């Protein structure tokens, strides 16, 4: 976002509006139940029907839930999910997410998210959800996590069939054009993790997938620490929600990080590119709401108080002088006064004439001074100046050492993944480097990836970098496209019969799914008749000894 010199950006502090309860049309029920597509992301959940006319998901809410104990005397705890929270900051200490590094681990919280989706989309089946479900999952999702989700969907909601797919692969599937190759290198950077996924001949090569445990969440925390150290007077006002707003609307990725930092050293470049964020404030703190007449009346009152104080001090000084004169007159006796009282009175007058020459030094009377109001702009005091912070926070995905993480960045991870293939396969992969995920919205990311590839690839070699058409919503669009194409096929769908026979971790592979690796338990050795007889003898001897005791 470009800003002119001196431009100030206010914080929007947008409140989430509660999701309405939608009434599904007849098209989602007839001639058969339409599949329900749920992009189960760690930052945001997106849900909608896989109908031909579905342009976008009907529900979009943060994947958060808050369960409060309720007011004293209330019936019970109150649970709020997603947009029903209104604003996350007052409930920050109560917020819970079912995800840990893109993997659902809290089944109870995941059930709350599903309940919210089914309720707001108007799924009114009697005790069950009779729509097929397309659900996204993380790359190389653990079998235990998939087992929990399958158990929840089949046992609790009684769904007829389920299909699992990887969100970044769905995005790749949606953006695949006529001239695109089926192979490529996907860089998916989201809220909690960043993945590098090689795709060969249209299928995911799961053995060479790599994950970086950094994303938008860590960038927001890092930016919050930077600004709280820079502005300790506004510690409480620098919230995570405002940091996410800065990342989404004011941050960018430098093509060359060191060169970009050198630019910010120039005062002219700083003035032209700094973003000033205005924090909310109140003018009542310094009484600036008083009118000019009220201020003038206050000055007059202060002047009258000073005049009264000076008058009291003058009276006290005269009283002290009179007491001193009385003491001097008391020490004069008739022997020392031959000329009588008249002469003494003349002496007193002469003493009074010379009294100012020997008087003690008295402090000058304070003169009333009109109150001077300092020239102070309260609005500027409540402004955050974003300079190098605009590039420091997003840079952590390329340099995790900025926040003390001992991990490789995106460039090193790309190089590591490419080195595991032959030169011919590397050339195939780099012809379609695909960027998706929420962090792909940063300006400058595509240019940075091109620069990194130019440095790591051989001289005069070619490569292509593509950006998803909608990095945030393309995963849902791709899942919808897949559901429309495979709605009446058996490929990729897990039925209830499959769940009962093969377990909850079972997965049917398709073009946008993970690779299924079944659990292989070691077989137990068969127990022979001799072993059975010996075990019975041992059990009898133990029982006899216990009876004797």
Buried (B, 14 or more C-beta within 10 A) or exposed (E): EEBEEEEEBEBEEEEBEBBEEBEBEEEBEEEEBBBBBBBBBBBBBBBBBBBEEBEEBBBBBBBBBBBEEEEEEEEEEEBBBBBBBEEBEEBEEBBEBBBEEBBBBBBEBBBBBBBBBBBBBBBEBEEEBBBBBBBBBBBBBBBEBBBBBBBBBBEBBBBBBBBBBBBBBBBBBBBBEEEBBBBBBBBBBBBBBBBBBBBBEBBBBBEBBBBBEBBBBBBBBBBBBBBBEBBEEBEEBBBBBBBBBBBBEBBBBBBEBEEBBEBBEEEEEBEEBBBBBBBEBEEEEEEEEEEEEEEEEEEEEBBEEBEEEBEEEEEEEEEEEEEEBEEEEEEEEEEEEEEEEEEBEEBBEEEEEEEEEEEEEEEEEEEEEEEEEEEEEEEEEBBBBBBBBBBBBBBBBBBBEBBEBEBBBBBBBBBEBBEEBEEEBBBBBBBBBBBBBBBBBBEBBBBBBBBBBEEBBEEEEEBBBBBBEBBBBBBBBBBBBBBBBBBEEEEBBBBBEBBEEBBBBBBBBBBBBBBBEEEEEEEEEEEEEEEEEEEEEEEEEEEEEEEEE
